[in-house]
Amino acid sequence: MTFSYSIQSLTPIVTGDHDRRNKELLATGLLGSLRYQYWLLKAMEVWKKSKQENRDPRYPLYSADLAPDATIQGTSRRLKEALNTAGPVIGLFGTTGWKRMFKLDITNIERKPETQPASARFGEASPSNWRFDIIFRLDRKSAAWEDLGVNIEEEVDGLMSFVHHYGWLGAAPQNGFGWVKVTGPNGREPDGHSIDSDNPVFAARDTLLTESRFQRLRKQLELFYTAKWEKTSGRNKNRYANSLRYINQPQNPPIGYEIRRWLYDREGGNVSPDDCFGRGGKNGYASYIHITHPISEKNGWKLRFRFAARPNRETRHIVPESLPESPQKMVEKFENILLGQEENG
């Protein structure tokens, strides 16, 4: 059984390659983002059910080590027990001792000739926009999961709907990359599904800026990065010079990182920046806040804001575990800053 989806990227997709050239579109570079977003979906389902039952949520495992004698070499009953214990993310996407239940193929690949540089990936080849088809080919052992009452076609379709309406494909979504349009097997966009506004796991919001507001934002960013360029030296000076160049790029400015860093400076202290905006260095981690590059729309410029928690790899908790306000309110706050910056200057 196969499921096919057509993809058009709205901002460049980063999947990397052996030399970080970003000149190829690799299925392996998409799998990580699909697994993560499937975890987000299942985590929100767990949170909702736990809220209804008035108990603390035990979020899905992201990975585990399933001993072979409890999976592939085990009896049918032991296999089902292992999958039931491991949970849906491991069941569908695999882990040590358990192969994922599908193969992912990329076909009909069309690469747009122009690339789009970004200061957040300074020194690497610029990624591109693509058109392509994704094909999920189910493994024959998927029947074991379906015996647990899971409809894999519905799971895959729900995941791709999430990618279209809220998510991304590939790496570095926090820096503006991977925003895509998904078309289903019937030639239509996938149906959407609502997200509970008070959940602590995920929020997303598409925002349209009028042309005048967007030009005002450009000016604010230009002032911000000019000040940074004047106060620094070395590699950062080159990076901020690139930021200034991209901010004033007429078409499709690749400034998701620049907008996020500007918001951090303005509001970071009110949203626990150590937890939410990421951290550099040896023990660093990516931002939980995602802001796409702006794309030109008929009536202005559109951006997608996200807040995406991550799984705690050692427990059934999420990271960060506590926030000053819900992800939805945080996303709304960032949108209000952009919509109000014309008045607040």
N, C-alpha and C positions, 0 to 999 in steps of 0.2 A: 504494500500500500504506500502511495506517495501523496504528498501535499505540496503544492507549488504556489509561490507568492512572487509577484513582481515588485522590485524595489527601485525607487528613484531617490537618490540622495539630494537633500536640500542644502546641507553643508558637507564638506569633505569627510570621507570615511578614512580612519586610520586603522589599518590592520598590520602594518609593519611587514618586514621580510627579513632575510638573513643579514642584511646590511642596513636596516632601518631606512630604506630608501622610499618606502611608501609608493612604489611603482606597480605593485601587484595588489589584487584583491584576494585575500586568503580566507578560506572557509574557517580555518583554525582561529583566525583573528576575529571572527564574528561569534564563535561559540561562547566565549567568556561573557560577552555582553548579553547573549540570550539566556545563559544560565543565571546570571545575576538578576535579570529582570523577571525570570520565572520565580526566583526566590522572593523577589519583592511582592509578586502576586500572591504567592502562597503565604508569605508572612502577614500580608494584610487580611487574608482569609482567616488565619489563626487568630489574629488580634480581634477581628469582628466576632468570631464564635466565642472567644474567651470573654469578651465584653458582655455578650448575651447571657453567658453562664456565670458571670460575676466571679471570675477566677483570673489568676495571672497567666499570661500567654507563655507557651513554650514554643518558640519559633522554630521553623524547620531547620534541620541540619543542612549545611552547605556542602560539606564533604565528610567522609568517614573512611574507615578501613574495614571493609567487609571481608571476613576470612573466606577463602575459596570454598571450604567445606560447608559454609552456611549459605552459599549462593550457587555458583556454577556447578559444583560437584555434589551439592546437597539434594535431598529429596524435594519434590514439588512443594510439600507442606513447609519445609524449612526455608525454601526459597521465598515463599509468600511471607513467612514470618520476618525474614531478613528485610525484604522490601518494605513491609509495613512499618517496621521499626525505623528503618533508614529515612523514610519519608519521600515525598514526591520529587524533590529536586534531585536527590541522589538516584531515585528510581528512573527518572527520565534522562538525566544527563550523565549518570555514571559516577564511579569513584574507584578507589583501589579495590580490586576484586570484583568489580561489576562494570561491564561495558555499557555505554549509553545505548538507549533503545532505538536510535536512529542514526543514519548517515546523513551528513549535510553536504549537498552539492551546490555549486554555483555555476550557472549556465547563462548563455546569451549576454555576455559581459560587454558593455560599451563604456569606455573611459572617455570622459570629456578631456580634450587636449590641454586646457588651461589648468594649472595647479593653483592652490590658494595657500600662501605662506601664513604663518602665525608666529608671533613672538614667543608663545608658550612652547613651541617646538623649535627653538632657535638652534641652528647648526645641523638640522636634519632636512632631508628632501621634503618638499611640500606635498601634502596629500591632495587627492583629486576628488571630484564628484563622479559618480558612476550610475549607470543603469544596469540591472542584472536581475536574474531570477534565482530565488532560493528554493531548493527542493529538499524536503524532508522524506527520507526513505526509511520506513519502519523496519526494524529488525524483527525476525520471526519470534524472538523471545519476548516481544512486547505483549504477547497473549498472557503471560504470567502476571503482568501488571493489570491488565484488563480484568483478570479474575478477581482482583481486589475491588472492582466496581469503578475503575477509572477509564473514562473514554478518552483515548489519546488524541483522536481527531479534535475533540473539543478543547483539550489542553493546548495543543499546538495552535489552534485557531485563536484561542483566548490570549496566548502569548503574543502572537503577531498583531492582534488588535491593540494590545498594550503598547507594543513597539510603535505602531502607527500614531495612536492618539496621544501618547505620553512619553515615549521612550526614545531609543537611539540604537544604532548598530556600530560596533567597533569600539576602539579605545578612546580615552580622553574626552568623554562627554562634558566634563567639568570645564573644558577649555573651548567649547563651542562646536565640537565635531560630532558627526554621526546622526544628525537629524534627518529622518527619512520619511518618505511617503510609501505606504504599502498598498498594493492592490491584490485582492484575493483571487482565488481560482475562477470566480464568476465575473471577473473584470471590474468588481466594485471595491470601494474602500471597506475595510472590516467594520462591523458594527462596534460602537463604543460601549463601555460600561462605566458606571459611576464609581467614584472613589470616595469613601467616607471622609468627610472634611476634618474630623478630629483624630484620625489615625496617626500614630507616631512613626510610621515607617516611610511614607512616600507622599509627595504632592507634586503636581505639575500644573502649569498655567501658560497658555499662549497669550501674548500681549501684543497689541497693535499700536505702534507709535505713529502719529501723524508726521508728515514731512517736517513741519516746523518744530515739533518736539524732538524729532530725531536729529535735526541740525543743531538744536540747542544741546542735546546730549553730546554730539561731536565736539562742540565748543568746550563743554565741561571736561570731557576727557582730554582734550588738547591742553587745557590749562593744567590739569592734574599731572599729565606725563611730561609736560615741559618743565614743571617744577622738579620732578624726579630726575629728569635728564640733567638739569643744571646742578644738582646736588651730588651726583654720583660720578664714578669713573670706571674705566675698564670694561669688562663684559657687560655689566648692567647698563652702562652708557649706550653701548651698541643696541642692547635690547630695547631700551626706551626710545631710541631713535627709530627702531623698527616699529614700535607701537605708534609713534607719531605719524609715520608714513602710512600705516594701515588704517588709522583712524580717519585719515583724509582720502582714502581710496574711494573713488566715486561709486564703483560697482561692487556689491557684496563684500563690504569691509570685514576682514577676519578678526573681529575684536571681542569675541566672547570672553577671553581671558581678561582683556582690558576693562570691560564693563564689570566683571566680577571683582577684580582687584579694586576698582573705584568704589564699588558698593561696600566692600570690606572696610575701606578707609572711612567711609561715611557712617556705616551702621554696624560694623563688626563688633564693637564693644557691647552692643545690645543683643547679640545673638551668639554669645559664647564662641568667639573666633577660633580658639584652640581646638574646639570640637568640630566646628562646622565648615570652616574655610580651608581646612587642610594644614599641613605643616611640612616644611622642607627638612633636609638633613638626613642623617643616617637612619633615623627611626621615623621618617616622615610618612605621610599618607595623603591621598588625594582628597580634594574638597568634597564634602557632602552636597554642596551647592553647585548646581549646573546652570550655566547660562550659554545659550547657543549664540553663534554668530547671527547677526540680523540678516534677514532676507527681504528683498524688495517685494512689496505687495502693491496692488493697484491703488490702495488708499494710504500707503505709507510703508512702514517697515515692521516686520513681525519678529519677535523673539520668543523662545520657550525657556521658562524658568522651571527648575526642578529642585526638590530636596529628596535625596535618596539615602536612607540609612543603609548600614551594611551588617552582615551577620557576624556575630562573635564566633570565631572558629573553635573556641574551646567550650562554649556553653550554648544553651538554647536562648540566648538573649540577643538584643540588637545593639549596635554601636552607632551613635551615642545612645545611652540608656535613658537619659533625661535631657529635656530641652526647656528653655524658658517659655516657649509657646509651641503650638503644634506646627508641623511642617507647612500646613496650608496657610496659617497666619504668617509664617516667615516668608513664604513665596509672595503672598499678598503685600507684605511690607516692601519687598524689593520692587514689585510692580508699582506701588504707590510712589516710591522714590523717583522712578523714571517718569511716571506720568505727572508728578508734581514738580519735577526739577525746573520746568519752565517758570513756575511761580516762585520757587524757592531759590533758584539760581545757585 
